[in-house]
Amino acid sequence: METHDPDPLGKGPAGAIDMYEKILVAYDGSETAKRALAEALKFAALTGAQLRIVHALDIVAPMGMGMTYVPADLVESYREDAMKRLDDARAQAQAAGVRCETELIDVLGIEDSVADCLQRCASFNGAQLAVLGTHGRRGVKRALIGSVAERFVRSAPCPVLLVRGANE
């Protein structure tokens, strides 16, 4: 006897699609990150998922540009700016009726990277989907600047949605 699933999309009692419960969003306040957040908000609204909006603070990067010391007031300024961006993202989620948490994480040293930090955060928090913006750089620009999204995808602990910038 063949059975018919009356609910093929796994919609729960509130009409939400039972697909993702925990979505990680990499967010640095850039236009591309804002587009990624907008897509994550759509997924969360559709599935009833909770967002974890994460900003990875890389104070090690200036050392790669010849700085041997990053002044404490500069670090504090970076942290305050990152927290403000996370607060703005949280406000957007709340306005959309989406549950969310925010987290500021730190790149741990010269051997660490933003992608590594995001991967650890996704694993630790049990993310079922990660949403990242990508600039779509190619050729020499990609080789020189690199791609956090590309590095994240290579070892991601969960499915990844990459969102390109508006003019990419």
Residue pairs with C-beta under 8 A, 6 or more apart in sequence:
9 17
9 18
10 17
10 18
10 19
11 17
11 18
12 18
12 48
14 48
16 46
16 47
16 48
17 46
17 47
17 48
18 47
18 48
19 46
19 47
19 49
20 43
20 44
20 47
20 49
20 128
20 129
21 47
21 48
21 49
21 50
21 128
22 49
22 50
22 52
22 125
22 126
22 127
22 128
22 129
23 40
23 43
23 44
23 49
23 50
23 51
23 52
23 127
23 128
23 129
23 130
23 131
24 51
24 52
24 54
24 118
24 121
24 122
24 125
24 127
24 129
24 130
24 131
24 158
25 36
25 37
25 40
25 51
25 52
25 53
25 54
25 89
25 130
25 131
25 132
26 33
26 36
26 54
26 55
26 56
26 114
26 118
26 130
26 131
26 132
26 133
26 148
26 152
27 33
27 36
27 37
27 53
27 54
27 55
27 85
27 86
27 89
28 55
28 56
28 82
28 85
29 55
29 85
29 88
29 89
30 133
31 165
31 166
32 133
32 134
32 135
32 163
32 164
32 165
32 168
33 133
34 133
35 133
35 163
35 164
35 165
35 166
36 131
36 132
36 133
36 161
36 163
37 53
37 89
37 92
37 93
37 131
39 131
39 161
39 163
40 51
40 131
40 161
41 51
41 92
41 93
41 96
41 98
43 49
43 129
43 131
43 161
44 50
44 51
44 93
44 96
44 98
44 99
44 100
45 96
45 97
45 98
49 98
49 128
49 129
50 98
50 99
50 100
50 101
51 93
51 98
51 99
51 100
51 101
52 100
52 101
52 102
52 103
52 121
52 125
52 127
53 86
53 89
53 90
53 93
53 100
53 101
53 102
53 103
54 102
54 103
54 104
54 105
54 118
54 121
55 82
55 85
55 86
55 102
55 103
55 104
55 105
56 105
56 106
56 107
56 114
56 117
56 118
56 121
57 78
57 79
57 82
57 104
57 105
57 106
57 107
58 107
58 113
58 114
59 70
59 75
59 78
59 106
59 107
60 107
60 109
60 110
60 112
61 107
62 70
63 70
63 110
64 110
79 104
82 104
83 104
86 102
86 103
86 104
87 102
89 100
89 102
90 100
90 102
93 99
93 100
94 100
103 121
105 117
105 118
105 120
105 121
106 117
107 113
107 114
107 116
107 117
108 117
113 148
113 151
114 148
115 148
115 149
115 151
115 152
115 155
116 151
118 130
118 132
118 148
118 152
119 152
119 155
119 156
119 157
121 127
122 130
122 156
122 157
122 158
123 157
127 157
127 158
128 158
128 159
129 158
129 159
129 160
129 161
130 152
130 156
130 158
130 159
130 160
130 161
131 160
131 161
131 163
132 148
132 149
132 152
132 160
132 161
132 162
132 163
133 149
133 162
133 163
133 164
133 165
134 147
134 149
134 150
134 162
134 163
134 164
134 165
134 168
135 147
135 164
135 165
135 168
136 164
136 165
136 168
137 145
137 147
142 150
149 160
149 162
152 160
153 160
153 162
